[in-house]
Amino acid sequence: MKSFKVIPVRFINCIISFCLCLALVLSSAGDVFAETTSEKLKQAEEEKKQSETQLNAAQGQINNLENSKDYLEDNLDDLNSKMTEISNSIAKLEEEERQVRGKKARTEEELNQTVEKCESHYAALKARIKTMYERGNESVFDILARSGSFSAFLNRTEYVEKVHDYDQQMLSKYRELEAEIEKKN
């Protein structure tokens, strides 16, 4: 058999002390590492919660901005629609103005023609009155009494009647033209 050397007790005690110290150091380092890891985990969870809160806030802002965008687009569509209606109204009013100006020009032309006719009739009436004045105050009965025969009497009666009708027509036409001029003014 072989012989074993005896290891001194003191050496064994040193080794056991060393092992115990090593075990103590390693167990306390595990606790420090465990505490650091749990703190980091808590910190990471807090950061995650903050990030989620910020994400939710950003998402809320995005939703608000999208709602604002939709509202503004609707308003823009309404304004474009109103602008189109106003443009159409302006075009319609411009067309009506053009028609009114044309009607005014035609009315002014008609008025000028009516004034010319009225002046012409007035000149004819004036000439007729002047002629009657120059001939003197010859009455219708005097003209008829001077007829030499019955046929001359009938001819003069017809002539006097035609002159009278013509004078009445001229006077009536003159009054109508004056009324028309008054109405157009």
SEZA-25967 format. One line per 4 residues: for each residue x, y, z of N, C-alpha, C. Coordinates in Angstrom, 2 decimals, always signed. Each point is the difference from the previous one (the first is absolute). Layout:
N
X/Y/Z/X/Y/Z/X/Y/Z; ...
***
This chain:
185
+0.80/-1.14/+0.00/-0.80/+1.14/+0.00/+0.86/+1.22/+0.00; -0.59/+0.91/-0.52/+0.74/+1.23/-0.06/-0.23/+0.80/+1.24; +0.89/+0.79/+0.20/-0.19/+0.80/+1.17/-0.42/+1.41/-0.40; -0.87/+0.44/+0.72/-0.51/+1.35/-0.22/+0.73/+0.94/+0.88
+0.22/+1.15/-0.55/+0.63/+1.00/+0.83/-1.10/+0.73/+0.73; +0.29/+0.32/+1.07/-0.99/+0.69/+0.82/+0.16/+1.49/-0.28; -1.11/+0.56/-0.25/-0.01/+1.43/-0.27/-0.24/+0.66/+1.34; +0.77/+0.99/+0.21/-0.16/+0.60/+1.31/-1.37/+0.66/+0.14
-0.49/+0.01/+1.12/-1.33/+0.51/+0.36/-0.04/+1.51/-0.31; +1.05/+0.57/+0.23/+0.02/+1.44/-0.22/-0.21/+0.29/-1.49; +0.54/-0.75/-0.84/-0.17/+0.21/-1.43/-1.46/-0.26/-0.38; -0.59/-1.00/+0.58/-1.40/-0.34/-0.27/-0.88/+1.15/+0.49
+0.32/+0.54/+1.15/-0.78/+1.12/+0.53/+0.10/+1.22/-0.94; +1.15/+0.19/-0.54/+0.19/+1.13/-0.94/-0.85/-0.21/-1.25; +0.00/-1.19/-0.49/-0.76/-0.29/-1.22/-1.49/+0.16/+0.29; -0.44/-0.50/+1.13/-1.42/+0.11/+0.36/-0.35/+1.48/+0.17
+0.86/+0.78/+0.62/-0.26/+1.43/+0.19/-0.07/+0.71/-1.36; +0.92/-0.40/-0.83/+0.01/+0.61/-1.34/-1.29/-0.32/-0.75; -0.44/-1.22/+0.09/-1.24/-0.43/-0.68/-1.20/+0.74/+0.57; -0.02/+0.13/+1.34/-1.11/+0.71/+0.61/-0.01/+1.48/-0.43
+1.15/+0.60/-0.04/+0.09/+1.41/-0.42/-0.44/+0.15/-1.45; +0.45/-0.95/-0.78/-0.38/+0.03/-1.42/-1.50/-0.17/-0.15; -0.58/-0.89/+0.76/-1.44/-0.22/-0.06/-0.74/+1.25/+0.46; +0.52/+0.63/+1.04/-0.62/+1.21/+0.50/+0.06/+1.12/-1.04
+1.11/+0.15/-0.65/+0.17/+1.05/-1.01/-0.93/-0.26/-1.19; -0.03/-1.23/-0.40/-0.83/-0.34/-1.16/-1.49/+0.15/+0.32; -0.41/-0.34/+1.19/-1.42/+0.13/+0.34/-0.39/+1.47/+0.11; +0.84/+0.86/+0.50/-0.32/+1.42/+0.10/+0.05/+0.66/-1.38
+0.85/-0.44/-0.89/+0.05/+0.54/-1.36/-1.26/-0.37/-0.76; -0.54/-1.17/+0.23/-1.25/-0.40/-0.64/-1.14/+0.90/+0.44; -0.01/+0.35/+1.31/-1.04/+0.90/+0.50/+0.13/+1.37/-0.65; +1.20/+0.52/-0.13/+0.23/+1.31/-0.62/-0.44/-0.07/-1.46
+0.38/-1.05/-0.68/-0.37/-0.18/-1.41/-1.52/-0.12/-0.13; -0.62/-0.74/+0.93/-1.45/-0.17/-0.02/-0.70/+1.33/+0.25; +0.55/+0.79/+0.95/-0.60/+1.30/+0.27/+0.17/+0.92/-1.20; +1.10/+0.03/-0.64/+0.24/+0.85/-1.15/-0.90/-0.42/-1.16
-0.19/-1.24/-0.22/-0.84/-0.50/-1.08/-1.47/+0.34/+0.26; -0.47/-0.14/+1.24/-1.39/+0.33/+0.30/-0.25/+1.50/-0.13; +1.00/+0.78/+0.40/-0.15/+1.46/-0.17/-0.05/+0.37/-1.48; +0.86/-0.64/-0.77/+0.01/+0.27/-1.43/-1.32/-0.45/-0.64
-0.52/-1.10/+0.48/-1.28/-0.49/-0.52/-1.12/+0.97/+0.34; -0.01/+0.49/+1.26/-1.01/+0.99/+0.39/+0.15/+1.28/-0.83; +1.22/+0.44/-0.18/+0.25/+1.21/-0.78/-0.44/-0.20/-1.45; +0.27/-1.17/-0.54/-0.41/-0.29/-1.38/-1.52/-0.02/-0.12
-0.68/-0.55/+1.03/-1.46/-0.02/-0.01/-0.56/+1.42/+0.09; +0.62/+0.84/+0.84/-0.43/+1.39/+0.09/+0.21/+0.73/-1.32; +1.14/-0.23/-0.62/+0.27/+0.61/-1.30/-0.99/-0.49/-1.04; -0.35/-1.29/+0.09/-0.98/-0.57/-0.92/-1.35/+0.69/+0.21
-0.41/+0.18/+1.28/-1.27/+0.68/+0.28/+0.03/+1.43/-0.51; +1.11/+0.71/+0.20/+0.12/+1.37/-0.49/-0.08/+0.04/-1.53; +0.66/-0.95/-0.61/-0.03/-0.06/-1.46/-1.41/-0.28/-0.50; -0.70/-0.92/+0.71/-1.38/-0.30/-0.39/-0.89/+1.23/+0.19
+0.23/+0.74/+1.11/-0.77/+1.22/+0.24/+0.28/+1.03/-1.09; +1.27/+0.16/-0.34/+0.36/+0.93/-1.07/-0.59/-0.45/-1.34; +0.03/-1.31/-0.24/-0.57/-0.55/-1.23/-1.50/+0.28/-0.06; -0.69/-0.23/+1.14/-1.44/+0.27/+0.05/-0.29/+1.48/-0.22
+0.81/+0.87/+0.61/-0.17/+1.44/-0.18/+0.23/+0.38/-1.46; +1.04/-0.56/-0.60/+0.29/+0.28/-1.41/-1.13/-0.50/-0.88; -0.52/-1.19/+0.32/-1.12/-0.55/-0.77/-1.24/+0.89/+0.13; -0.23/+0.54/+1.21/-1.10/+0.93/+0.23/+0.17/+1.26/-0.83
+1.22/+0.51/-0.05/+0.27/+1.19/-0.81/-0.22/-0.29/-1.48; +0.42/-1.17/-0.43/-0.22/-0.40/-1.40/-1.48/-0.04/-0.30; -0.78/-0.61/+0.91/-1.45/-0.07/-0.20/-0.62/+1.40/-0.05; +0.44/+0.87/+0.92/-0.49/+1.38/+0.01/+0.34/+0.71/-1.30
+1.23/-0.17/-0.46/+0.41/+0.63/-1.26/-0.78/-0.55/-1.19; -0.27/-1.29/+0.00/-0.78/-0.58/-1.08/-1.43/+0.53/+0.03; -0.59/+0.13/+1.21/-1.33/+0.58/+0.12/-0.03/+1.45/-0.48; +1.05/+0.76/+0.39/+0.11/+1.38/-0.45/+0.14/+0.06/-1.52
+0.79/-0.90/-0.55/+0.19/-0.05/-1.46/-1.32/-0.29/-0.69; -0.77/-0.97/+0.51/-1.31/-0.34/-0.59/-0.94/+1.20/+0.08; -0.01/+0.68/+1.15/-0.85/+1.17/+0.19/+0.37/+1.10/-0.99; +1.31/+0.25/-0.13/+0.46/+1.04/-0.92/-0.30/-0.36/-1.45
+0.12/-1.28/-0.35/-0.32/-0.43/-1.36/-1.49/+0.19/-0.28; -0.85/-0.32/+0.99/-1.44/+0.21/-0.17/-0.30/+1.49/-0.19; +0.64/+0.84/+0.83/-0.19/+1.45/-0.13/+0.48/+0.49/-1.36; +1.13/-0.53/-0.45/+0.52/+0.38/-1.31/-0.97/-0.39/-1.11
-0.57/-1.20/+0.10/-0.99/-0.44/-0.98/-1.21/+0.93/+0.02; -0.46/+0.36/+1.20/-1.15/+0.92/+0.11/+0.34/+1.36/-0.62; +1.19/+0.50/+0.30/+0.40/+1.30/-0.55/+0.14/-0.06/-1.52; +0.54/-1.09/-0.51/+0.10/-0.16/-1.45/-1.37/-0.04/-0.63
-0.93/-0.68/+0.65/-1.37/-0.08/-0.51/-0.65/+1.38/+0.00; +0.17/+0.74/+1.09/-0.56/+1.35/+0.08/+0.64/+0.91/-1.05; +1.31/-0.14/-0.19/+0.69/+0.82/-0.98/-0.53/-0.30/-1.41; -0.27/-1.28/-0.28/-0.57/-0.37/-1.30/-1.38/+0.62/-0.16
-0.83/-0.07/+1.06/-1.33/+0.60/-0.05/+0.09/+1.51/-0.24; +0.93/+0.65/+0.68/+0.16/+1.45/-0.15/+0.47/+0.33/-1.41; +0.94/-0.80/-0.53/+0.47/+0.22/-1.36/-1.14/-0.14/-0.99; -0.84/-1.02/+0.21/-1.16/-0.20/-0.88/-0.97/+1.17/+0.12
-0.21/+0.48/+1.23/-0.89/+1.14/+0.21/+0.54/+1.25/-0.69; +1.31/+0.20/+0.10/+0.62/+1.15/-0.64/-0.17/-0.09/-1.51; +0.24/-1.19/-0.55/-0.17/-0.18/-1.45/-1.44/+0.26/-0.42; -0.95/-0.48/+0.81/-1.42/+0.21/-0.30/-0.34/+1.49/+0.06
+0.50/+0.68/+1.04/-0.26/+1.44/+0.13/+0.64/+0.79/-1.15; +1.18/-0.40/-0.41/+0.65/+0.67/-1.13/-0.83/-0.19/-1.26; -0.53/-1.19/-0.20/-0.86/-0.26/-1.16/-1.27/+0.85/+0.07; -0.61/+0.07/+1.20/-1.19/+0.83/+0.17/+0.33/+1.47/-0.26
+1.16/+0.43/+0.47/+0.42/+1.40/-0.23/+0.15/+0.26/-1.49; +0.60/-0.95/-0.72/+0.18/+0.14/-1.45/-1.37/+0.11/-0.68; -0.95/-0.84/+0.42/-1.33/+0.04/-0.57/-0.70/+1.32/+0.31; +0.15/+0.48/+1.24/-0.63/+1.26/+0.39/+0.60/+1.16/-0.80
+1.31/-0.04/-0.19/+0.64/+1.07/-0.78/-0.51/-0.02/-1.45; -0.15/-1.22/-0.54/-0.54/-0.12/-1.36/-1.42/+0.52/-0.08; -0.80/-0.38/+1.01/-1.39/+0.47/+0.04/-0.05/+1.52/+0.15; +0.90/+0.54/+0.81/+0.05/+1.45/+0.21/+0.35/+0.70/-1.32
+0.97/-0.57/-0.72/+0.39/+0.61/-1.27/-1.16/-0.04/-0.99; -0.73/-1.14/-0.05/-1.16/-0.10/-0.90/-1.09/+0.99/+0.41; -0.22/+0.12/+1.32/-1.01/+0.93/+0.49/+0.38/+1.44/-0.33; +1.28/+0.33/+0.16/+0.45/+1.35/-0.34/-0.19/+0.28/-1.49
+0.30/-1.00/-0.83/-0.20/+0.15/-1.44/-1.48/+0.19/-0.31; -0.85/-0.81/+0.64/-1.44/+0.15/-0.20/-0.47/+1.38/+0.47; +0.54/+0.45/+1.12/-0.37/+1.32/+0.52/+0.41/+1.09/-0.99; +1.20/-0.11/-0.53/+0.46/+1.00/-0.98/-0.90/+0.01/-1.24
-0.38/-1.21/-0.45/-0.90/-0.08/-1.16/-1.36/+0.60/+0.33; -0.50/-0.29/+1.21/-1.29/+0.54/+0.42/+0.06/+1.51/+0.11; +1.10/+0.53/+0.52/+0.16/+1.45/+0.12/+0.01/+0.62/-1.40; +0.70/-0.65/-0.93/+0.03/+0.52/-1.38/-1.40/+0.00/-0.61
-0.75/-1.10/+0.22/-1.37/-0.06/-0.52/-0.86/+1.10/+0.63; +0.19/+0.16/+1.31/-0.79/+1.02/+0.71/+0.33/+1.39/-0.55; +1.26/+0.27/-0.22/+0.41/+1.29/-0.53/-0.56/+0.19/-1.41; -0.01/-1.08/-0.78/-0.54/+0.06/-1.36/-1.50/+0.31/+0.04
-0.73/-0.70/+0.86/-1.44/+0.26/+0.13/-0.26/+1.41/+0.51; +0.82/+0.43/+0.94/-0.16/+1.36/+0.53/+0.23/+1.03/-1.11; +1.01/-0.24/-0.82/+0.28/+0.93/-1.11/-1.18/+0.00/-0.98; -0.58/-1.18/-0.27/-1.14/-0.07/-0.92/-1.21/+0.72/+0.59
-0.26/-0.19/+1.28/-1.12/+0.69/+0.65/+0.22/+1.51/-0.01; +1.24/+0.38/+0.26/+0.33/+1.42/+0.02/-0.22/+0.61/-1.40; +0.44/-0.74/-1.03/-0.20/+0.48/-1.37/-1.50/+0.10/-0.32; -0.77/-0.96/+0.42/-1.45/-0.01/-0.25/-0.66/+1.20/+0.69
+0.38/+0.25/+1.23/-0.56/+1.13/+0.74/+0.40/+1.31/-0.66; +1.25/+0.07/-0.46/+0.49/+1.20/-0.67/-0.81/+0.25/-1.29; -0.24/-1.07/-0.75/-0.77/+0.12/-1.24/-1.41/+0.47/+0.31; -0.63/-0.57/+1.01/-1.35/+0.40/+0.37/-0.03/+1.48/+0.41
+1.04/+0.45/+0.71/+0.07/+1.39/+0.43/+0.17/+0.93/-1.20; +0.87/-0.39/-0.94/+0.25/+0.84/-1.16/-1.25/+0.12/-0.87; -0.82/-1.02/-0.08/-1.22/+0.05/-0.80/-1.09/+0.82/+0.69; +0.15/+0.16/+1.26/-1.00/+0.78/+0.71/-0.94/-0.92/+0.76
-0.92/+0.57/+0.68/-0.94/-0.75/+0.80/-1.20/-0.41/-0.84; +0.23/-0.79/-0.94/-1.08/-0.48/-0.86/-0.62/-1.19/+0.68; -1.27/+0.05/+0.25/-0.64/-1.10/+0.69/-0.40/-1.06/-1.01; -0.31/-1.15/+0.50/-0.41/-1.13/-0.83/-1.31/+0.34/-0.72
-0.87/+0.71/+0.69/-1.29/+0.37/-0.60/+0.19/+0.97/-1.17; +0.99/+0.91/+0.12/+0.28/+0.93/-1.10/+0.47/-0.76/-1.23; +0.88/-0.99/+0.22/+0.54/-0.79/-1.12/-1.13/-0.76/-0.68; -0.88/-0.58/+0.79/-1.09/-0.79/-0.56/-1.04/+0.91/-0.68
-0.23/+1.17/+0.57/-1.01/+0.92/-0.55/+0.42/+0.55/-1.36; +1.26/+0.10/-0.28/+0.49/+0.53/-1.26/-0.04/-1.02/-1.13; -0.40/-1.22/+0.26/-0.05/-0.99/-1.06/-1.10/+0.40/-0.98; +0.30/-0.11/-1.25/-0.94/+0.41/-1.03/-1.04/-1.07/-0.30
+0.31/-1.22/+0.16/-0.93/-1.07/-0.32/-0.02/-1.02/+1.14; -0.96/-0.90/-0.16/-0.14/-1.03/+1.03/+1.20/-0.96/-0.02; +0.51/-0.33/-1.16/+1.16/-0.89/-0.09/+1.23/+0.68/+0.58; +0.19/+1.32/-0.24/+1.12/+0.74/+0.59/-0.15/+0.04/+1.51
-1.28/+0.14/+0.44/-0.28/-0.01/+1.43/+0.43/-1.33/+0.62; -0.36/-1.11/-0.66/+0.38/-1.34/+0.50/+1.53/-0.18/-0.04; +0.63/+0.45/-1.06/+1.47/-0.09/-0.09/+0.66/+0.80/+1.11; -0.50/+1.21/+0.23/+0.59/+0.85/+1.06/-0.28/-0.60/+1.39
-1.17/-0.58/+0.17/-0.32/-0.65/+1.27/+0.96/-1.16/+0.25; +0.22/-0.79/-1.05/+0.94/-1.13/+0.13/+1.42/+0.52/+0.27; +0.42/+1.06/-0.67/+1.32/+0.58/+0.20/+0.16/+0.51/+1.43; -1.00/+0.75/+0.48/+0.04/+0.53/+1.36/+0.07/-1.14/+1.01
-0.77/-1.06/-0.27/+0.01/-1.16/+0.90/+1.37/-0.68/+0.02; +0.61/-0.15/-1.15/+1.34/-0.63/-0.08/+1.05/+0.86/+0.69; -0.06/+1.29/-0.20/+0.94/+0.92/+0.66/-0.17/-0.07/+1.50; -1.25/-0.01/+0.43/-0.28/-0.09/+1.44/+0.52/-1.33/+0.58
-0.28/-1.12/-0.70/+0.49/-1.31/+0.45/+1.52/-0.03/+0.04; +0.62/+0.59/-1.03/+1.46/+0.04/-0.04/+0.54/+0.81/+1.17; -0.60/+1.15/+0.26/+0.43/+0.84/+1.12/-0.15/-0.76/+1.32; -1.10/-0.71/+0.17/-0.23/-0.77/+1.23/+1.03/-1.13/+0.14
+0.27/-0.67/-1.13/+1.00/-1.08/+0.04/+1.39/+0.54/+0.36; +0.35/+1.11/-0.61/+1.31/+0.61/+0.28/+0.09/+0.41/+1.47; -1.05/+0.61/+0.51/+0.00/+0.43/+1.39/+0.05/-1.20/+0.94; -0.79/-1.02/-0.33/-0.02/-1.22/+0.81/+1.37/-0.69/-0.02
+0.60/-0.10/-1.19/+1.32/-0.63/-0.13/+1.05/+0.80/+0.77; -0.10/+1.33/-0.07/+0.93/+0.86/+0.74/-0.12/-0.25/+1.50; -1.22/-0.08/+0.51/-0.21/-0.25/+1.43/+0.52/-1.39/+0.39; -0.21/-1.00/-0.85/+0.51/-1.36/+0.26/+1.53/+0.00/+0.08
+0.61/+0.71/-0.94/+1.47/+0.07/-0.01/+0.52/+0.70/+1.25; -0.66/+1.07/+0.40/+0.40/+0.69/+1.23/-0.12/-0.92/+1.21; -1.10/-0.77/+0.07/-0.20/-0.94/+1.12/+1.06/-1.09/-0.03; +0.33/-0.47/-1.20/+1.03/-1.05/-0.12/+1.37/+0.53/+0.43
+0.29/+1.23/-0.39/+1.27/+0.61/+0.41/+0.04/+0.15/+1.51; -1.09/+0.45/+0.57/-0.09/+0.19/+1.46/+0.21/-1.35/+0.70; -0.61/-1.04/-0.55/+0.11/-1.34/+0.60/+1.44/-0.52/-0.08; +0.69/+0.25/-1.09/+1.37/-0.50/-0.17/+1.01/+0.79/+0.81
-0.33/+1.20/+0.35/+0.91/+0.78/+0.83/-0.21/-0.39/+1.42
***
